[in-house]
Structures are given as C-alpha cells and as structure tokens.
Amino acid sequence: MSQNLKKYLFFLLVFISTSACHKTEKIVEEIPVDSRTPVTVTSVNEGEMQDFLELNATSAFLQKSFVKATSNGYLQSVSTKLGEFVAVNKVLFTLKTKETQGLGNILNGLDSTFKFSGITKISATQSGYIIQLNHQNGDYVQDGEQLAAINEINSFVFLLDLPYELRPYILNQKSVKLTMPDGEILTGTIVQMMPTVDAISQTESVAIKVNANHQIPENLIAKVRIVKKTKMNAISLPKKAILTDETQSNFWVMKLINASTAVKIPIQKGIELGERVEILSPKFQLSDKILVSGNYGLPDTASVKIEKVN
C-alpha cells in the first residue's frame, strides 16, 4: 500500500470518529431534563378541634372502716382474708369470753335442752376490700381493739392534683375523660373539690368518680384530659405541611396555584391537636391543595411535580 493511501485512510478514520463524537454529544444535549420538585399534596380539613392538657390522677379510697372487738375474749373464727371483697353485714369474726363460756356450762348443766354458746358475731359495717387483718383464730383481744380495716367501695375515686391557676377550666365541667395505663378510656364525674391547697405545689385535689365494670386497684395513675377550648369548625392541616424559620417565629405553607406551581403563603397557627394544626389565617378553602412532602427548602415560587395526593 502506497504512503499516500495510508495517509488518506488515517484522515478518513479520524474524520469518522470526530463526527460520531459530535453526533453523540448533540443527542445527549437534546434529552430534556425535568427540573420540577416531586411533591405530595393534601387537602384542607374542617372539623372539631380541642385545646387541652393532660394531668395525672391517682385512684384512692377516701374512707376506711375499722372492725373492732366488742368485748374481751378469744377469737373463735376468722371468716375473711386480705384483699377479699366483703359485703355489708357479713360476719367476719366470732368471739367468746371466759365469762360467757363459764355461764354456758352452768346453764347447760341445769337444763340440757338449753343451748347457750356465748358466741358474739362481729360483722362488716361497710362493703369493701379487706386491707388489714390484725388477728387470727385463737388470739385474745380486748374490747375496742382493731381486728381489720376495710376500704369502703363507695368512697373509691381518682384524685386529680390540679394547679390552682387551671381551676377555671374545670369549674364548669361535670365530666372528664380518664385514660388508664392499658389504654382503657373511662368517663369520670367530678364530685368534689377539696377545700385545701398544697402549700408547696399549690395544687388542689379534685375527686373524680368513675363507673367501671371491673375492679380498679388503689394507687393506679390515670391521665385526665382537661379541655381548655373547643372549636367546632376549625380549619386544619397536617403538621408536616407547616414550615418555619430557625427561630420558629414565622410560619408558612406551600400552596398550589396550578398543577405545577406552588407559592409560599404565611400563616397564623391556632390549636395543635395530635398531628394536626389549626390555621387561623388566611382563610383556606376546602378545595385548596397544600404540599406535605417535598416542601422543605423550596423558594417562594417553585415548579413542582405532583406524585401523590393524600
């Protein structure tokens, strides 16, 4: 092959390679790039919202009754045990004195048909649970000595330690909601506000009666919801839709004005309930669409692409 032919072939290959590269670059440049931010949008909600706080309340029996010996003597039987529920007038103890035992022997000796036991029965004066049991069979007791203690079932309440400054919020309420540690929710009725305030904590004890279909132990802590304000037709948005600055003094949302454009709208917040926030201003319409994801860091006017509507 001649030297001129080799040069010709070399330049031909260089030309083809260069043309291919320019063609490839041209094709890449022609691929369109979508610069819109993918977002998720939601609608405005209208409904009841409450401003409330939760305080602890502890279950307790306000009254206890004490079962006492009615005379000196020996206990013949004990018909109860710790933790047992006893009804009013149930016989708990039987007692016998030395004098009645001797008198019974004399009377039975005179007339065998005359049955005199000399047994004194001691009964519960209130219904409730046995929380103390001080004696057992055979013990010698003296007149007036305590034999047992009973938590009176009718005195069972939850005691709420209410800060005195919150007193106005509960004065006009007859009932409250109590949440048990296992998630059970009970309705309680406010029956009494104690006439004293704790000197250190400045809290006032509030007695709340509950109607439960099962036994609730003493010293159980429940959550009591104190409602401060209720709005029936509040406009609200999810918390994820609310944006703020570093000082959390200014708040705004990104609102769609068309299918591909969102703008910054300053807002004023109201009640916060769970994952929702009341919007006091501006007055949004139920048809408005607000960004809930992809909204962080967007400029005042942004080009967006809707991927999901909640």
C-alpha positions as CSV (number, residue, x, y, z in Angstrom):
1,M,0.0,0.0,0.0
2,S,1.4,3.4,-1.0
3,Q,2.3,6.1,1.5
4,N,-0.4,8.4,0.2
5,L,-3.1,5.8,0.5
6,K,-2.2,5.2,4.2
7,K,-2.4,8.9,4.9
8,Y,-5.8,9.1,3.2
9,L,-7.2,6.2,5.3
10,F,-5.8,7.7,8.5
11,F,-7.5,11.0,8.0
12,L,-10.7,9.2,7.0
13,L,-10.8,7.3,10.3
14,V,-10.1,10.5,12.3
15,F,-13.0,12.3,10.5
16,I,-15.4,9.5,11.1
17,S,-14.5,9.3,14.9
18,T,-14.8,13.0,15.3
19,S,-18.2,13.1,13.6
20,A,-19.5,10.3,15.8
21,C,-18.5,12.1,18.9
22,H,-20.1,15.3,17.9
23,K,-23.3,13.4,17.0
24,T,-23.4,11.7,20.4
25,E,-22.9,15.0,22.2
26,K,-25.6,16.5,20.2
27,I,-28.0,13.6,21.1
28,V,-27.2,14.0,24.8
29,E,-27.8,17.7,24.7
30,E,-31.2,17.2,23.2
31,I,-32.5,14.9,26.0
32,P,-34.9,17.2,28.1
33,V,-34.3,17.4,31.9
34,D,-37.3,17.8,34.3
35,S,-36.3,20.2,36.9
36,R,-39.5,20.2,38.8
37,T,-39.5,19.0,42.5
38,P,-41.6,15.9,43.2
39,V,-44.1,16.6,45.9
40,T,-47.1,15.1,47.8
41,V,-50.2,17.3,48.4
42,T,-53.1,17.2,50.8
43,S,-56.4,19.0,51.2
44,V,-57.6,21.3,54.0
45,N,-59.7,19.7,56.7
46,E,-62.6,21.3,58.6
47,G,-63.9,19.8,61.9
48,E,-63.9,19.9,65.7
49,M,-60.6,20.7,67.5
50,Q,-59.8,20.9,71.2
51,D,-57.1,22.7,73.1
52,F,-56.5,20.5,76.2
53,L,-53.9,19.4,78.7
54,E,-53.4,16.1,80.4
55,L,-52.7,15.7,84.2
56,N,-52.2,12.7,86.4
57,A,-54.9,11.3,88.8
58,T,-54.3,8.6,91.3
59,S,-57.0,6.1,92.4
60,A,-57.8,6.1,96.1
61,F,-60.4,5.2,98.7
62,L,-61.4,8.3,100.6
63,Q,-62.9,6.4,103.6
64,K,-61.9,3.3,105.5
65,S,-64.0,1.5,108.1
66,F,-62.4,-0.4,111.0
67,V,-63.8,-3.6,112.5
68,K,-63.2,-3.7,116.3
69,A,-63.8,-6.2,119.1
70,T,-66.9,-5.7,121.1
71,S,-65.6,-7.2,124.3
72,N,-62.6,-9.0,125.8
73,G,-62.2,-12.6,124.7
74,Y,-60.8,-15.2,122.3
75,L,-61.4,-15.3,118.6
76,Q,-63.2,-18.5,117.7
77,S,-63.1,-18.0,113.9
78,V,-61.9,-15.6,111.2
79,S,-64.1,-15.7,108.1
80,T,-62.1,-13.4,105.8
81,K,-58.7,-12.8,104.3
82,L,-56.6,-9.9,102.9
83,G,-57.8,-8.4,99.6
84,E,-61.2,-10.1,99.8
85,F,-64.3,-8.1,99.0
86,V,-66.9,-8.3,101.8
87,A,-70.5,-7.1,101.7
88,V,-72.0,-5.1,104.5
89,N,-73.2,-7.2,107.5
90,K,-71.1,-10.2,106.5
91,V,-69.8,-12.0,109.6
92,L,-66.0,-11.6,109.8
93,F,-65.2,-12.8,113.3
94,T,-66.7,-14.8,116.2
95,L,-65.6,-14.0,119.7
96,K,-66.1,-15.8,123.0
97,T,-65.3,-14.5,126.5
98,K,-64.3,-16.6,129.5
99,E,-67.4,-15.4,131.4
100,T,-69.8,-16.5,128.7
101,Q,-68.1,-19.9,128.4
102,G,-68.5,-20.4,132.2
103,L,-72.1,-19.2,132.2
104,G,-72.9,-21.5,129.3
105,N,-71.6,-24.5,131.2
106,I,-73.7,-23.7,134.2
107,L,-76.9,-23.2,132.2
108,N,-76.4,-26.3,130.2
109,G,-75.8,-28.3,133.4
110,L,-79.2,-27.0,134.8
111,D,-81.1,-27.7,131.6
112,S,-79.5,-29.9,128.8
113,T,-82.1,-28.6,126.3
114,F,-80.9,-25.1,126.7
115,K,-78.2,-24.4,124.2
116,F,-76.1,-21.4,125.1
117,S,-72.9,-20.9,123.2
118,G,-71.9,-17.4,124.3
119,I,-70.6,-16.6,120.8
120,T,-70.5,-13.0,119.7
121,K,-70.6,-12.3,116.0
122,I,-68.7,-9.3,114.6
123,S,-69.8,-8.1,111.1
124,A,-68.6,-5.7,108.4
125,T,-70.3,-2.3,108.7
126,Q,-69.5,-1.3,105.1
127,S,-68.9,-3.0,101.8
128,G,-65.3,-3.0,100.5
129,Y,-62.0,-4.7,100.4
130,I,-60.1,-6.1,103.4
131,I,-56.8,-4.1,103.5
132,Q,-55.7,-5.0,107.1
133,L,-56.2,-8.2,109.1
134,N,-54.7,-7.8,112.6
135,H,-55.6,-11.2,114.3
136,Q,-56.2,-14.9,113.7
137,N,-58.0,-17.8,115.3
138,G,-57.3,-18.2,119.0
139,D,-56.0,-14.6,119.6
140,Y,-57.0,-12.9,122.8
141,V,-58.4,-9.4,122.0
142,Q,-59.6,-6.6,124.2
143,D,-62.7,-4.5,123.9
144,G,-62.3,-1.9,121.2
145,E,-59.2,-3.4,119.7
146,Q,-58.9,-3.2,115.9
147,L,-59.4,-6.6,114.1
148,A,-59.5,-5.5,110.5
149,A,-59.7,-2.5,108.1
150,I,-61.9,-2.1,105.1
151,N,-61.6,0.2,102.1
152,E,-65.2,1.4,101.6
153,I,-66.1,0.6,98.0
154,N,-68.5,3.6,97.7
155,S,-65.6,6.0,98.5
156,F,-63.5,5.0,95.5
157,V,-62.4,8.0,93.4
158,F,-59.5,9.3,91.3
159,L,-57.7,12.2,92.9
160,L,-56.5,14.8,90.5
161,D,-53.9,17.3,91.7
162,L,-55.0,20.4,89.8
163,P,-52.7,23.5,89.6
164,Y,-54.8,26.3,91.1
165,E,-54.4,28.5,88.0
166,L,-56.2,25.9,86.0
167,R,-59.2,25.9,88.3
168,P,-61.4,28.0,85.9
169,Y,-61.2,25.3,83.2
170,I,-62.7,22.6,85.5
171,L,-65.3,24.6,87.4
172,N,-67.8,24.5,84.5
173,Q,-67.2,20.8,83.7
174,K,-69.3,18.0,85.1
175,S,-67.4,15.1,83.5
176,V,-63.9,14.4,82.2
177,K,-62.1,11.6,80.3
178,L,-59.7,9.3,82.0
179,T,-57.2,7.1,80.2
180,M,-56.0,4.0,82.0
181,P,-52.4,2.7,81.6
182,D,-53.7,-0.1,79.5
183,G,-55.5,2.3,77.1
184,E,-59.0,1.9,78.5
185,I,-60.9,5.2,78.5
186,L,-63.4,5.9,81.3
187,T,-65.8,8.8,81.8
188,G,-65.5,10.4,85.2
189,T,-67.8,12.7,87.1
190,I,-66.3,15.5,89.2
191,V,-67.9,15.0,92.7
192,Q,-65.8,17.2,95.0
193,M,-63.1,19.8,95.0
194,M,-61.1,19.7,98.3
195,P,-61.1,22.9,100.3
196,T,-57.4,23.0,100.8
197,V,-54.4,23.6,98.6
198,D,-51.0,22.0,98.9
199,A,-48.6,24.7,100.4
200,I,-45.6,23.7,98.2
201,S,-47.1,22.7,94.9
202,Q,-50.1,25.0,95.1
203,T,-52.4,22.2,93.7
204,E,-55.9,21.4,94.7
205,S,-57.2,17.9,94.9
206,V,-60.3,17.1,92.8
207,A,-62.2,13.9,93.4
208,I,-63.5,12.1,90.2
209,K,-65.9,9.2,90.4
210,V,-65.8,6.6,87.7
211,N,-68.2,3.8,86.6
212,A,-66.1,0.8,85.8
213,N,-67.4,-2.7,85.3
214,H,-64.3,-4.2,86.9
215,Q,-62.2,-3.7,90.0
216,I,-59.6,-0.9,89.8
217,P,-56.7,-1.1,92.3
218,E,-55.8,1.7,94.6
219,N,-52.8,3.9,93.7
220,L,-53.3,3.4,89.9
221,I,-52.3,6.5,87.9
222,A,-54.5,7.6,85.0
223,K,-54.4,10.5,82.6
224,V,-57.2,13.1,82.9
225,R,-57.9,15.4,79.9
226,I,-58.8,19.0,80.9
227,V,-60.4,20.8,77.9
228,K,-59.4,24.5,77.7
229,K,-61.1,25.4,74.4
230,T,-63.2,23.7,71.8
231,K,-63.8,24.8,68.1
232,M,-66.4,23.1,66.1
233,N,-65.5,24.3,62.5
234,A,-61.7,24.7,62.7
235,I,-59.6,24.7,59.5
236,S,-56.6,22.5,60.0
237,L,-53.6,21.0,58.1
238,P,-51.1,18.2,59.0
239,K,-48.0,19.3,60.9
240,K,-45.8,18.1,58.0
241,A,-47.4,20.9,55.9
242,I,-46.2,23.7,58.3
243,L,-42.8,25.2,57.6
244,T,-40.9,27.6,59.9
245,D,-37.7,29.6,60.3
246,E,-34.9,28.9,62.7
247,T,-36.4,31.0,65.5
248,Q,-39.8,29.4,65.0
249,S,-41.4,32.8,64.9
250,N,-42.7,32.8,61.4
251,F,-44.8,30.0,59.8
252,W,-45.9,29.3,56.2
253,V,-47.1,26.6,53.8
254,M,-46.6,25.9,50.1
255,K,-49.9,26.2,48.3
256,L,-50.6,25.0,44.7
257,I,-51.8,27.7,42.4
258,N,-51.9,25.4,39.4
259,A,-50.9,21.9,38.5
260,S,-47.2,22.6,38.5
261,T,-46.6,25.8,40.6
262,A,-46.5,26.2,44.4
263,V,-46.2,29.6,46.2
264,K,-45.3,30.5,49.8
265,I,-48.3,31.5,52.0
266,P,-47.6,32.9,55.5
267,I,-50.0,31.6,58.2
268,Q,-51.0,32.0,61.8
269,K,-51.4,28.9,63.9
270,G,-54.1,28.1,66.4
271,I,-54.8,24.9,68.3
272,E,-52.5,21.9,67.9
273,L,-54.1,18.5,68.3
274,G,-52.0,15.4,67.6
275,E,-50.7,15.6,64.1
276,R,-52.9,18.5,63.0
277,V,-52.6,22.3,63.4
278,E,-55.4,24.8,63.2
279,I,-54.9,27.6,60.6
280,L,-56.3,30.9,61.9
281,S,-55.3,32.9,58.8
282,P,-55.5,33.1,55.9
283,K,-58.9,31.5,55.3
284,F,-58.2,28.5,53.2
285,Q,-60.9,26.8,51.1
286,L,-61.6,23.0,51.3
287,S,-60.6,22.7,47.7
288,D,-57.1,24.2,48.3
289,K,-54.1,21.9,47.8
290,I,-51.1,22.2,50.2
291,L,-47.7,20.5,50.0
292,V,-46.9,18.0,52.7
293,S,-43.7,16.5,51.4
294,G,-41.0,17.9,49.1
295,N,-42.0,21.3,50.5
296,Y,-38.8,21.9,52.6
297,G,-36.3,24.4,51.1
298,L,-38.5,25.5,48.2
299,P,-38.3,29.1,47.0
300,D,-41.3,31.5,47.4
301,T,-42.4,30.3,43.9
302,A,-41.5,26.8,42.9
303,S,-42.1,24.5,40.0
304,V,-43.3,21.1,41.3
305,K,-44.5,17.7,40.1
306,I,-47.3,16.1,42.0
307,E,-46.6,12.4,42.7
308,K,-49.3,11.7,45.3
309,V,-52.4,13.3,46.6
310,N,-53.4,12.4,50.2
